[in-house]
Amino acid sequence: MNTIEVLSGIGDKGPACMRLRVNGKCWLLDCGHGPEANAHFDPSWLSGADAVFISHDHIDHIGGAAYAVEAGLPIYATAQTAQALPPAAQVRRLPEQGESVIEGIRLTTGRNGHALGGVWMHFDIGARLFYSGDWSEESQWFAFDAPPPAATAILDCSYQLDPVPQQDRFAALDQLLERLPGQVLLPVPPSGRAGEMALHLIQRFGLEAVILDPECRTALTSALACGRLSPQAQEIAPLLQRGELEQARFLICDTPNADGGAAWGYVRAWRESGRLGRDAHVVFTGHMTAHARGICAVPGGYFQRWNVHPPLGDQKAMLQRLGAKRFAPAFCTNPEDYLAEDGLGAEVFLHERVSL
């Protein structure tokens, strides 16, 4: 019997890991760690596994890959995602757009609109299985490919029933930035929203107002060279030639929770000098760990969401596009809320193992 089961990622924004049993094989879809420091990958999830498939290179989807490497398992990932794997990984390349036949199963992959090299996965099993990983259809930076129909879906529902579209997020962020005096630090993942945030800020505030730290500059230079982004992406090319961070009003820096990299360096320096909350501010725009929440608890720390996951309207539209009969709302804290939500058009499943 072919089945799918969510091992981790239901009931919290925790490590992504799904178990797919097909034709006598056991495949794991993603092997994450975090994003909270105490949210570990459980090596027992690898018991009996024959291979691992990774949707993209963010830690909550790839952070447990070292265990798969230690177990000697082949890891299926795109060329871009594979760069984040340990050197000893047995990589099996997946196309960002295209089809692969693995152990007799046709796997279609498409760009997920969320991360460079990130893909959704569509398995030609029974009435079809769709696994979104993380996805977004609102990015001006990353491209998104529409998937084919599937009766069973595991969807990124990180924002749960939040319906606010990206256009409204932009307006709220712009209002916040306009009223903050001095410099503003925007901590980001370099391979995630760094590029689209840079694109939005230079369109709204001008090129001279924005600068990237070296980590983000390197990642975005590589991203533009690959040619697999949205048509607007090339607008940030002049920004990649800019120099000192101190010369700009908006600093886009690694890491996303300001717990390392240039972002943490600035937070620490501004706090010690007394600038934080006076003429220097930090605005978080994604999922916040305890470290980021601590910074937001003092003057100078702010949160304003930037959509990198689908709002409710896009979740419903995806279910309709897929023609899904059932789905698991993944990566949200209260998936039970979907049991009472109207207009889904699909039955909700949570922790149970589902036949395909």
LOSE-959452 format. One record per residue (C-alpha): residue number from 1; residue in three letters; x, y, z. Coordinates in Angstrom, 3 decimals. Layout:
(NUM; 'ALA'; (X; Y; Z))
...
***
This chain:
(1; 'MET'; (0.000; 0.000; 0.000))
(2; 'ASN'; (1.251; 3.480; -0.924))
(3; 'THR'; (0.872; 5.998; 1.916))
(4; 'ILE'; (1.914; 9.482; 3.038))
(5; 'GLU'; (2.350; 10.572; 6.653))
(6; 'VAL'; (3.421; 13.888; 8.182))
(7; 'LEU'; (6.098; 12.987; 10.739))
(8; 'SER'; (6.898; 16.594; 11.672))
(9; 'GLY'; (5.453; 19.927; 10.630))
(10; 'ILE'; (1.845; 19.529; 11.768))
(11; 'GLY'; (0.879; 21.625; 14.790))
(12; 'ASP'; (3.902; 23.918; 14.791))
(13; 'LYS'; (6.354; 25.846; 12.651))
(14; 'GLY'; (8.782; 22.991; 13.177))
(15; 'PRO'; (11.113; 20.720; 11.235))
(16; 'ALA'; (9.594; 19.575; 7.942))
(17; 'CYS'; (9.596; 15.809; 7.453))
(18; 'MET'; (7.080; 13.645; 5.570))
(19; 'ARG'; (7.218; 9.874; 5.094))
(20; 'LEU'; (6.148; 8.539; 1.704))
(21; 'ARG'; (5.862; 4.781; 1.255))
(22; 'VAL'; (5.591; 3.790; -2.386))
(23; 'ASN'; (6.124; 0.482; -4.184))
(24; 'GLY'; (7.865; -1.001; -1.153))
(25; 'LYS'; (10.222; 1.984; -0.799))
(26; 'CYS'; (10.330; 4.508; 2.039))
(27; 'TRP'; (11.144; 8.095; 1.061))
(28; 'LEU'; (11.433; 11.119; 3.344))
(29; 'LEU'; (10.311; 14.461; 1.951))
(30; 'ASP'; (12.498; 17.081; 3.670))
(31; 'CYS'; (14.568; 16.607; 6.823))
(32; 'GLY'; (14.493; 19.869; 8.706))
(33; 'HIS'; (15.824; 21.273; 11.955))
(34; 'GLY'; (14.357; 24.307; 13.717))
(35; 'PRO'; (13.607; 27.076; 13.117))
(36; 'GLU'; (13.607; 27.234; 16.935))
(37; 'ALA'; (16.930; 26.086; 18.396))
(38; 'ASN'; (15.260; 23.294; 20.397))
(39; 'ALA'; (13.294; 21.894; 17.418))
(40; 'HIS'; (15.592; 19.054; 16.406))
(41; 'PHE'; (15.502; 16.577; 13.562))
(42; 'ASP'; (14.800; 13.131; 15.008))
(43; 'PRO'; (17.242; 10.582; 13.524))
(44; 'SER'; (14.685; 7.830; 14.171))
(45; 'TRP'; (12.651; 9.269; 11.278))
(46; 'LEU'; (15.328; 7.814; 8.993))
(47; 'SER'; (14.608; 4.270; 10.186))
(48; 'GLY'; (13.855; 2.162; 7.113))
(49; 'ALA'; (14.269; 5.092; 4.726))
(50; 'ASP'; (15.674; 4.432; 1.247))
(51; 'ALA'; (16.123; 8.050; 0.113))
(52; 'VAL'; (15.545; 11.687; 1.085))
(53; 'PHE'; (14.042; 14.416; -1.103))
(54; 'ILE'; (14.709; 18.065; -0.144))
(55; 'SER'; (12.519; 20.909; -1.370))
(56; 'HIS'; (14.864; 23.835; -0.612))
(57; 'ASP'; (17.833; 24.926; 1.475))
(58; 'HIS'; (16.198; 26.654; 4.457))
(59; 'ILE'; (17.165; 25.082; 7.770))
(60; 'ASP'; (13.692; 23.865; 8.717))
(61; 'HIS'; (13.713; 21.738; 5.537))
(62; 'ILE'; (17.391; 20.763; 5.177))
(63; 'GLY'; (18.885; 21.115; 8.681))
(64; 'GLY'; (18.854; 17.368; 9.423))
(65; 'ALA'; (20.568; 16.373; 6.170))
(66; 'ALA'; (23.799; 15.429; 7.966))
(67; 'TYR'; (21.948; 12.469; 9.510))
(68; 'ALA'; (20.883; 11.284; 6.053))
(69; 'VAL'; (24.467; 11.615; 4.834))
(70; 'GLU'; (25.749; 9.663; 7.836))
(71; 'ALA'; (23.188; 6.955; 7.072))
(72; 'GLY'; (24.500; 6.725; 3.495))
(73; 'LEU'; (21.170; 7.629; 1.923))
(74; 'PRO'; (20.874; 9.198; -1.523))
(75; 'ILE'; (19.533; 12.756; -1.381))
(76; 'TYR'; (17.430; 14.160; -4.218))
(77; 'ALA'; (17.701; 17.944; -4.575))
(78; 'THR'; (18.228; 20.634; -7.181))
(79; 'ALA'; (21.765; 21.732; -8.001))
(80; 'GLN'; (21.283; 24.960; -6.044))
(81; 'THR'; (19.908; 23.215; -2.954))
(82; 'ALA'; (22.659; 20.593; -3.132))
(83; 'GLN'; (25.244; 23.327; -2.509))
(84; 'ALA'; (23.967; 23.509; 1.095))
(85; 'LEU'; (24.443; 19.761; 1.702))
(86; 'PRO'; (27.478; 18.250; 3.465))
(87; 'PRO'; (30.331; 17.465; 1.028))
(88; 'ALA'; (29.892; 13.688; 1.432))
(89; 'ALA'; (26.238; 13.766; 0.342))
(90; 'GLN'; (25.192; 11.277; -2.342))
(91; 'VAL'; (23.318; 13.819; -4.442))
(92; 'ARG'; (20.798; 12.866; -7.089))
(93; 'ARG'; (19.981; 15.973; -9.096))
(94; 'LEU'; (16.395; 17.142; -9.565))
(95; 'PRO'; (15.452; 19.711; -12.209))
(96; 'GLU'; (13.921; 22.973; -11.054))
(97; 'GLN'; (11.357; 22.522; -13.814))
(98; 'GLY'; (10.793; 19.108; -15.292))
(99; 'GLU'; (10.207; 15.399; -14.758))
(100; 'SER'; (12.293; 12.605; -13.276))
(101; 'VAL'; (11.536; 8.895; -13.092))
(102; 'ILE'; (12.758; 7.417; -9.795))
(103; 'GLU'; (12.219; 3.743; -8.977))
(104; 'GLY'; (9.510; 3.722; -11.640))
(105; 'ILE'; (7.683; 6.747; -10.145))
(106; 'ARG'; (7.306; 9.920; -12.182))
(107; 'LEU'; (8.223; 13.007; -10.145))
(108; 'THR'; (7.451; 16.465; -11.511))
(109; 'THR'; (9.192; 19.469; -9.936))
(110; 'GLY'; (8.567; 23.191; -10.373))
(111; 'ARG'; (9.912; 26.434; -8.934))
(112; 'ASN'; (8.270; 27.258; -5.602))
(113; 'GLY'; (8.483; 31.083; -5.551))
(114; 'HIS'; (10.097; 30.952; -2.109))
(115; 'ALA'; (13.823; 30.169; -2.349))
(116; 'LEU'; (16.535; 29.997; -4.978))
(117; 'GLY'; (16.593; 26.439; -6.270))
(118; 'GLY'; (13.477; 25.618; -4.241))
(119; 'VAL'; (10.875; 23.299; -5.741))
(120; 'TRP'; (7.496; 21.758; -5.082))
(121; 'MET'; (7.110; 18.024; -5.773))
(122; 'HIS'; (4.320; 16.197; -7.611))
(123; 'PHE'; (4.366; 12.391; -7.447))
(124; 'ASP'; (2.482; 10.349; -10.049))
(125; 'ILE'; (1.129; 7.866; -7.515))
(126; 'GLY'; (-2.514; 6.798; -7.530))
(127; 'ALA'; (-4.625; 9.943; -7.949))
(128; 'ARG'; (-1.391; 11.975; -7.496))
(129; 'LEU'; (0.369; 13.528; -4.482))
(130; 'PHE'; (1.485; 17.162; -4.263))
(131; 'TYR'; (3.988; 18.358; -1.648))
(132; 'SER'; (4.470; 22.121; -1.705))
(133; 'GLY'; (7.384; 22.469; 0.707))
(134; 'ASP'; (7.320; 26.236; 1.310))
(135; 'TRP'; (5.780; 28.212; -1.529))
(136; 'SER'; (4.628; 31.677; -2.576))
(137; 'GLU'; (2.916; 33.096; -5.644))
(138; 'GLU'; (3.396; 36.751; -4.634))
(139; 'SER'; (7.149; 37.186; -5.058))
(140; 'GLN'; (8.555; 39.793; -7.440))
(141; 'TRP'; (11.916; 38.034; -7.173))
(142; 'PHE'; (11.381; 34.270; -7.292))
(143; 'ALA'; (9.495; 32.587; -10.100))
(144; 'PHE'; (6.595; 30.198; -9.450))
(145; 'ASP'; (5.418; 27.343; -11.677))
(146; 'ALA'; (1.838; 26.084; -11.417))
(147; 'PRO'; (1.640; 22.356; -10.562))
(148; 'PRO'; (-0.528; 19.710; -12.263))
(149; 'PRO'; (-3.650; 18.289; -10.544))
(150; 'ALA'; (-3.361; 16.052; -7.474))
(151; 'ALA'; (-6.022; 14.518; -5.238))
(152; 'THR'; (-3.818; 14.562; -2.109))
(153; 'ALA'; (-1.821; 17.607; -1.050))
(154; 'ILE'; (0.464; 18.657; 1.789))
(155; 'LEU'; (0.399; 22.445; 1.714))
(156; 'ASP'; (2.507; 25.135; 3.298))
(157; 'CYS'; (0.014; 26.913; 5.569))
(158; 'SER'; (2.582; 28.778; 7.675))
(159; 'TYR'; (0.323; 31.849; 7.907))
(160; 'GLN'; (-2.660; 29.654; 8.771))
(161; 'LEU'; (-5.955; 31.520; 8.107))
(162; 'ASP'; (-4.318; 34.936; 7.659))
(163; 'PRO'; (-5.812; 36.439; 4.451))
(164; 'VAL'; (-3.628; 39.579; 4.081))
(165; 'PRO'; (-2.023; 39.801; 0.600))
(166; 'GLN'; (1.498; 41.026; -0.110))
(167; 'GLN'; (0.305; 44.357; -1.501))
(168; 'ASP'; (-1.111; 45.254; 1.910))
(169; 'ARG'; (2.076; 44.011; 3.601))
(170; 'PHE'; (4.123; 46.363; 1.402))
(171; 'ALA'; (1.948; 49.326; 2.352))
(172; 'ALA'; (2.246; 48.615; 6.087))
(173; 'LEU'; (6.026; 48.125; 5.880))
(174; 'ASP'; (6.499; 51.348; 3.914))
(175; 'GLN'; (4.512; 53.308; 6.509))
(176; 'LEU'; (6.652; 51.874; 9.311))
(177; 'LEU'; (9.943; 52.605; 7.531))
(178; 'GLU'; (8.924; 56.161; 6.688))
(179; 'ARG'; (8.327; 57.050; 10.335))
(180; 'LEU'; (11.515; 55.492; 11.763))
(181; 'PRO'; (14.373; 58.035; 12.050))
(182; 'GLY'; (17.937; 57.128; 11.148))
(183; 'GLN'; (19.058; 53.688; 9.966))
(184; 'VAL'; (16.951; 50.551; 9.719))
(185; 'LEU'; (18.349; 47.020; 9.786))
(186; 'LEU'; (16.330; 44.350; 7.970))
(187; 'PRO'; (17.609; 40.860; 8.907))
(188; 'VAL'; (17.009; 38.321; 6.117))
(189; 'PRO'; (18.066; 34.910; 4.794))
(190; 'PRO'; (20.409; 35.694; 1.856))
(191; 'SER'; (18.891; 32.962; -0.334))
(192; 'GLY'; (15.348; 33.929; 0.691))
(193; 'ARG'; (13.724; 37.358; 0.802))
(194; 'ALA'; (16.964; 39.394; 0.584))
(195; 'GLY'; (16.563; 39.890; -3.155))
(196; 'GLU'; (12.882; 40.756; -3.237))
(197; 'MET'; (13.255; 43.077; -0.255))
(198; 'ALA'; (16.108; 44.864; -2.010))
(199; 'LEU'; (13.975; 45.101; -5.149))
(200; 'HIS'; (11.025; 46.604; -3.279))
(201; 'LEU'; (13.115; 49.096; -1.288))
(202; 'ILE'; (15.016; 50.485; -4.271))
(203; 'GLN'; (11.729; 50.841; -6.178))
(204; 'ARG'; (10.156; 52.649; -3.224))
(205; 'PHE'; (13.070; 54.624; -1.690))
(206; 'GLY'; (15.749; 54.689; -4.417))
(207; 'LEU'; (19.043; 52.905; -4.995))
(208; 'GLU'; (21.140; 55.110; -2.703))
(209; 'ALA'; (18.956; 54.314; 0.312))
(210; 'VAL'; (19.699; 50.580; 0.290))
(211; 'ILE'; (22.738; 48.399; 0.806))
(212; 'LEU'; (23.495; 44.688; 1.262))
(213; 'ASP'; (25.982; 42.983; 3.553))
(214; 'PRO'; (28.656; 40.781; 1.899))
(215; 'GLU'; (26.710; 37.553; 2.509))
(216; 'CYS'; (23.618; 38.894; 0.784))
(217; 'ARG'; (25.671; 40.461; -2.016))
(218; 'THR'; (27.359; 37.143; -2.754))
(219; 'ALA'; (24.094; 35.198; -2.695))
(220; 'LEU'; (22.281; 37.659; -4.930))
(221; 'THR'; (25.157; 37.936; -7.401))
(222; 'SER'; (24.979; 34.158; -7.780))
(223; 'ALA'; (21.200; 34.286; -8.032))
(224; 'LEU'; (21.196; 36.833; -10.865))
(225; 'ALA'; (23.827; 34.847; -12.742))
(226; 'CYS'; (21.647; 31.739; -12.761))
(227; 'GLY'; (18.923; 33.414; -14.834))
(228; 'ARG'; (16.041; 31.520; -13.173))
(229; 'LEU'; (14.358; 34.438; -11.404))
(230; 'SER'; (11.462; 36.726; -12.282))
(231; 'PRO'; (11.975; 39.346; -15.052))
(232; 'GLN'; (12.136; 42.200; -12.483))
(233; 'ALA'; (15.064; 40.653; -10.607))
(234; 'GLN'; (17.751; 42.320; -12.743))
(235; 'GLU'; (16.707; 45.725; -11.382))
(236; 'ILE'; (18.884; 45.164; -8.311))
(237; 'ALA'; (22.097; 44.628; -10.324))
(238; 'PRO'; (23.474; 48.158; -9.594))
(239; 'LEU'; (22.986; 47.535; -5.875))
(240; 'LEU'; (25.523; 44.703; -5.963))
(241; 'GLN'; (28.322; 47.197; -6.696))
(242; 'ARG'; (27.737; 49.324; -3.603))
(243; 'GLY'; (30.291; 49.342; -0.799))
(244; 'GLU'; (30.159; 50.348; 2.855))
(245; 'LEU'; (27.054; 49.437; 4.825))
(246; 'GLU'; (27.225; 52.585; 6.955))
(247; 'GLN'; (26.462; 54.777; 3.949))
(248; 'ALA'; (22.853; 53.613; 3.572))
(249; 'ARG'; (19.588; 54.127; 5.435))
(250; 'PHE'; (18.333; 50.563; 4.940))
(251; 'LEU'; (20.724; 47.694; 5.736))
(252; 'ILE'; (19.722; 44.267; 4.403))
(253; 'CYS'; (21.811; 41.730; 6.319))
(254; 'ASP'; (22.192; 38.041; 7.184))
(255; 'THR'; (20.929; 36.373; 9.499))
(256; 'PRO'; (17.090; 36.422; 9.491))
(257; 'ASN'; (16.741; 36.337; 13.300))
(258; 'ALA'; (19.786; 38.561; 13.940))
(259; 'ASP'; (21.407; 35.756; 15.910))
(260; 'GLY'; (24.559; 35.757; 13.799))
(261; 'GLY'; (26.252; 37.413; 10.851))
(262; 'ALA'; (26.231; 41.138; 10.141))
(263; 'ALA'; (22.699; 41.536; 11.516))
(264; 'TRP'; (23.734; 40.455; 15.018))
(265; 'GLY'; (26.844; 42.616; 14.792))
(266; 'TYR'; (24.758; 45.709; 14.136))
(267; 'VAL'; (22.181; 44.952; 16.807))
(268; 'ARG'; (24.905; 44.449; 19.393))
(269; 'ALA'; (26.850; 47.561; 18.379))
(270; 'TRP'; (23.744; 49.749; 18.307))
(271; 'ARG'; (22.618; 48.499; 21.691))
(272; 'GLU'; (26.021; 49.080; 23.292))
(273; 'SER'; (26.303; 52.586; 21.810))
(274; 'GLY'; (22.769; 53.559; 22.849))
(275; 'ARG'; (21.630; 54.051; 19.254))
(276; 'LEU'; (19.080; 51.197; 19.256))
(277; 'GLY'; (15.623; 52.710; 19.523))
(278; 'ARG'; (16.945; 56.249; 18.958))
(279; 'ASP'; (18.396; 56.583; 15.451))
(280; 'ALA'; (18.854; 52.872; 14.689))
(281; 'HIS'; (16.097; 50.284; 14.431))
(282; 'VAL'; (15.597; 46.608; 13.584))
(283; 'VAL'; (12.591; 45.386; 11.596))
(284; 'PHE'; (11.980; 41.642; 11.411))
(285; 'THR'; (9.781; 40.446; 8.564))
(286; 'GLY'; (9.690; 36.643; 8.844))
(287; 'HIS'; (9.255; 33.888; 11.405))
(288; 'MET'; (10.901; 35.033; 14.640))
(289; 'THR'; (12.786; 32.736; 16.994))
(290; 'ALA'; (13.148; 33.486; 20.708))
(291; 'HIS'; (16.256; 35.547; 19.938))
(292; 'ALA'; (14.406; 37.817; 17.524))
(293; 'ARG'; (11.416; 38.093; 19.849))
(294; 'GLY'; (13.796; 39.252; 22.584))
(295; 'ILE'; (15.074; 42.073; 20.366))
(296; 'CYS'; (11.493; 43.076; 19.553))
(297; 'ALA'; (10.713; 43.268; 23.263))
(298; 'VAL'; (12.944; 46.337; 23.699))
(299; 'PRO'; (12.768; 49.817; 22.114))
(300; 'GLY'; (14.058; 49.756; 18.552))
(301; 'GLY'; (12.758; 46.293; 17.654))
(302; 'TYR'; (9.762; 45.828; 15.340))
(303; 'PHE'; (7.927; 43.129; 13.431))
(304; 'GLN'; (6.134; 43.650; 10.130))
(305; 'ARG'; (5.323; 40.540; 8.145))
(306; 'TRP'; (6.573; 40.133; 4.587))
(307; 'ASN'; (4.721; 37.342; 2.819))
(308; 'VAL'; (7.021; 34.501; 1.818))
(309; 'HIS'; (4.308; 31.913; 2.415))
(310; 'PRO'; (0.777; 31.850; 0.952))
(311; 'PRO'; (-2.071; 33.794; 2.563))
(312; 'LEU'; (-5.395; 32.015; 2.940))
(313; 'GLY'; (-6.692; 33.085; -0.459))
(314; 'ASP'; (-3.709; 31.515; -2.225))
(315; 'GLN'; (-4.064; 28.336; -0.168))
(316; 'LYS'; (-7.676; 27.968; -1.298))
(317; 'ALA'; (-6.769; 28.799; -4.890))
(318; 'MET'; (-4.071; 26.114; -4.842))
(319; 'LEU'; (-6.518; 23.484; -3.594))
(320; 'GLN'; (-8.899; 24.434; -6.386))
(321; 'ARG'; (-6.115; 24.386; -9.005))
(322; 'LEU'; (-5.006; 20.941; -7.849))
(323; 'GLY'; (-8.555; 19.621; -7.666))
(324; 'ALA'; (-7.507; 18.276; -4.258))
(325; 'LYS'; (-9.865; 15.952; -2.381))
(326; 'ARG'; (-7.874; 16.086; 0.873))
(327; 'PHE'; (-4.935; 18.005; 2.251))
(328; 'ALA'; (-2.734; 18.465; 5.309))
(329; 'PRO'; (-2.213; 22.093; 6.448))
(330; 'ALA'; (1.491; 22.026; 7.279))
(331; 'PHE'; (3.809; 24.296; 9.279))
(332; 'CYS'; (1.133; 26.104; 11.307))
(333; 'THR'; (0.426; 25.939; 15.030))
(334; 'ASN'; (-3.315; 25.261; 14.930))
(335; 'PRO'; (-4.111; 23.097; 11.900))
(336; 'GLU'; (-7.389; 22.064; 13.578))
(337; 'ASP'; (-8.755; 25.506; 12.636))
(338; 'TYR'; (-9.002; 24.289; 9.037))
(339; 'LEU'; (-11.605; 21.731; 10.086))
(340; 'ALA'; (-14.084; 24.591; 10.529))
(341; 'GLU'; (-12.959; 26.744; 7.585))
(342; 'ASP'; (-15.390; 27.188; 4.693))
(343; 'GLY'; (-14.478; 27.175; 1.023))
(344; 'LEU'; (-11.585; 24.716; 1.104))
(345; 'GLY'; (-13.237; 22.147; -1.128))
(346; 'ALA'; (-11.065; 19.407; 0.354))
(347; 'GLU'; (-11.074; 17.210; 3.440))
(348; 'VAL'; (-8.444; 17.980; 6.096))
(349; 'PHE'; (-6.094; 15.323; 7.442))
(350; 'LEU'; (-3.586; 15.864; 10.237))
(351; 'HIS'; (-1.430; 13.197; 11.905))
(352; 'GLU'; (-2.935; 10.090; 10.357))
(353; 'ARG'; (-1.276; 8.003; 7.649))
(354; 'VAL'; (-3.186; 8.423; 4.382))
(355; 'SER'; (-3.467; 5.900; 1.557))
(356; 'LEU'; (-2.704; 7.209; -1.931))
***
